[in-house]
Amino acid sequence: MPPGNRDGCGGRDESEDRCRQARPRHLPTVSCHTPTLGLVKLRASQINGCAYCVDMHTRDMKQAGESDERLWMVAAWREAAVFTAAERAALALTEEATRLADRAVVSDAVWQQAAEHYSEEQLALLLVAIGMINNWNRILVGAGVTPGT
């Protein structure tokens, strides 16, 4: 098995297929702004240090038309003026739900901010997306999967 690829996966296509297959079947019926989900996945992957996912989601977002400026600014989203209030709320929720070791729960203030922009169904979708990307980050980091492997 090649170094940096301890799980034996062949590459991006297999990983993407597994990701799609693992998605709960009812989620496509809930509408949430797709670029927001990309921002959520990218930010959680940055926090978790998953180079494979940062690479994959950045490329996917770029291919979908996301601007370089917004991609560059995700890591500093609080100081960047390029994100909407709804995107900021989703990014704040992502950070708190990803960094559970820093606090036991998502704060009421962050939850309320997100609830001002998203329906209950959309919040559920965001939480599932945050949970799933955090799981994939841990699997891929733990397996030593890196971009290009």
C-alpha positions as a printed NumPy array, in Angstrom:
array([[  0.   ,   0.   ,   0.   ],
       [  1.448,   3.449,  -0.908],
       [  2.539,   5.76 ,   1.931],
       [ -0.095,   8.283,   2.948],
       [ -2.908,   5.999,   1.818],
       [ -3.267,   3.503,   4.647],
       [ -6.879,   2.635,   3.871],
       [ -6.103,   1.261,   0.431],
       [ -8.62 ,   3.523,  -1.313],
       [ -7.858,   4.207,  -4.919],
       [ -8.533,   7.941,  -4.919],
       [-11.009,  10.765,  -5.223],
       [-13.686,   8.965,  -7.262],
       [-14.053,   6.064,  -4.819],
       [-14.163,   8.431,  -1.846],
       [-16.78 ,  10.645,  -3.486],
       [-18.901,   7.591,  -4.356],
       [-18.751,   6.355,  -0.757],
       [-19.682,   9.827,   0.477],
       [-22.735,   9.956,  -1.77 ],
       [-23.798,   6.423,  -0.821],
       [-23.527,   7.21 ,   2.893],
       [-25.817,  10.273,   2.656],
       [-29.2  ,   9.661,   4.265],
       [-31.779,   9.234,   1.507],
       [-34.25 ,  11.83 ,   2.855],
       [-31.791,  14.746,   2.805],
       [-32.194,  15.637,  -0.89 ],
       [-35.821,  16.575,  -0.162],
       [-34.662,  19.403,   2.119],
       [-33.524,  22.524,   0.322],
       [-30.418,  24.338,   1.505],
       [-28.239,  26.675,  -0.514],
       [-25.565,  24.417,  -2.055],
       [-22.72 ,  26.959,  -1.814],
       [-23.461,  27.215,   1.915],
       [-23.012,  23.452,   2.298],
       [-19.7  ,  23.756,   0.455],
       [-18.574,  26.467,   2.874],
       [-19.606,  24.275,   5.815],
       [-17.621,  21.297,   4.489],
       [-14.584,  23.427,   3.726],
       [-14.54 ,  25.161,   7.115],
       [-14.935,  21.952,   9.125],
       [-12.183,  20.333,   7.054],
       [ -9.884,  23.299,   7.715],
       [-10.521,  23.069,  11.464],
       [ -9.901,  19.314,  11.451],
       [ -6.753,  19.559,   9.329],
       [ -8.057,  17.228,   6.615],
       [ -5.965,  18.197,   3.583],
       [ -7.783,  15.726,   1.335],
       [-11.195,  17.236,   2.099],
       [ -9.936,  20.832,   1.947],
       [ -8.521,  20.066,  -1.507],
       [-11.636,  18.216,  -2.71 ],
       [-14.188,  20.746,  -1.473],
       [-12.165,  23.747,  -2.661],
       [-11.895,  22.213,  -6.136],
       [-15.589,  21.286,  -6.186],
       [-16.623,  24.789,  -5.135],
       [-14.298,  26.401,  -7.676],
       [-15.719,  24.174, -10.422],
       [-19.235,  25.203,  -9.339],
       [-18.292,  28.867,  -9.862],
       [-17.212,  29.962,  -6.384],
       [-14.819,  32.926,  -6.436],
       [-11.191,  32.636,  -5.394],
       [-11.701,  35.477,  -2.918],
       [-14.465,  33.673,  -1.049],
       [-12.513,  30.417,  -1.012],
       [ -9.441,  32.187,   0.372],
       [-11.474,  33.953,   3.038],
       [-13.274,  30.938,   4.553],
       [-10.556,  30.513,   7.193],
       [-11.036,  34.174,   8.229],
       [-14.776,  34.422,   7.552],
       [-15.498,  36.572,  10.631],
       [-13.337,  39.394,   9.251],
       [-14.312,  38.971,   5.596],
       [-17.117,  41.012,   4.055],
       [-17.764,  38.495,   1.265],
       [-20.217,  36.257,   3.144],
       [-23.943,  36.772,   3.682],
       [-25.501,  36.83 ,   7.139],
       [-26.945,  33.359,   6.508],
       [-23.544,  32.012,   5.444],
       [-21.956,  33.546,   8.55 ],
       [-24.573,  31.853,  10.719],
       [-23.867,  28.501,   9.049],
       [-20.112,  28.968,   9.469],
       [-20.535,  29.863,  13.171],
       [-22.697,  26.762,  13.659],
       [-20.062,  24.703,  11.85 ],
       [-17.272,  25.964,  14.08 ],
       [-19.125,  25.336,  17.33 ],
       [-20.448,  21.912,  16.281],
       [-16.976,  20.911,  15.041],
       [-15.127,  22.128,  18.138],
       [-17.21 ,  20.299,  20.714],
       [-14.123,  19.744,  22.872],
       [-14.099,  23.511,  23.484],
       [-17.657,  23.502,  24.876],
       [-20.265,  20.873,  25.624],
       [-22.952,  22.253,  23.308],
       [-23.552,  24.746,  20.534],
       [-24.235,  28.053,  22.271],
       [-27.765,  29.437,  22.363],
       [-26.57 ,  32.6  ,  20.602],
       [-25.097,  30.693,  17.653],
       [-28.145,  28.432,  17.41 ],
       [-30.521,  31.427,  17.49 ],
       [-28.488,  33.207,  14.823],
       [-28.713,  30.139,  12.571],
       [-32.445,  29.742,  13.308],
       [-33.027,  33.284,  12.048],
       [-31.812,  32.243,   8.589],
       [-32.766,  28.575,   8.274],
       [-35.922,  26.506,   8.792],
       [-35.914,  23.569,  11.21 ],
       [-35.449,  21.202,   8.265],
       [-32.551,  23.241,   6.913],
       [-30.937,  23.342,  10.37 ],
       [-31.258,  19.561,  10.533],
       [-29.595,  19.302,   7.111],
       [-26.786,  21.61 ,   8.229],
       [-26.207,  19.552,  11.381],
       [-26.14 ,  16.3  ,   9.431],
       [-23.743,  17.836,   6.889],
       [-21.499,  19.099,   9.717],
       [-21.569,  15.7  ,  11.407],
       [-20.847,  13.836,   8.194],
       [-17.917,  16.014,   7.139],
       [-16.46 ,  15.764,  10.638],
       [-16.71 ,  11.963,  10.406],
       [-15.135,  11.894,   6.933],
       [-12.352,  14.206,   8.128],
       [-11.547,  11.858,  10.992],
       [-11.646,   8.774,   8.767],
       [ -9.403,  10.277,   6.101],
       [ -6.958,  11.917,   8.529],
       [ -6.812,   8.709,  10.567],
       [ -6.176,   6.655,   7.43 ],
       [ -3.459,   9.055,   6.276],
       [ -5.228,   9.914,   3.022],
       [ -3.774,  13.036,   1.421],
       [ -4.52 ,  14.932,  -1.801],
       [ -3.265,  13.057,  -4.828],
       [ -3.373,   9.646,  -3.14 ]])
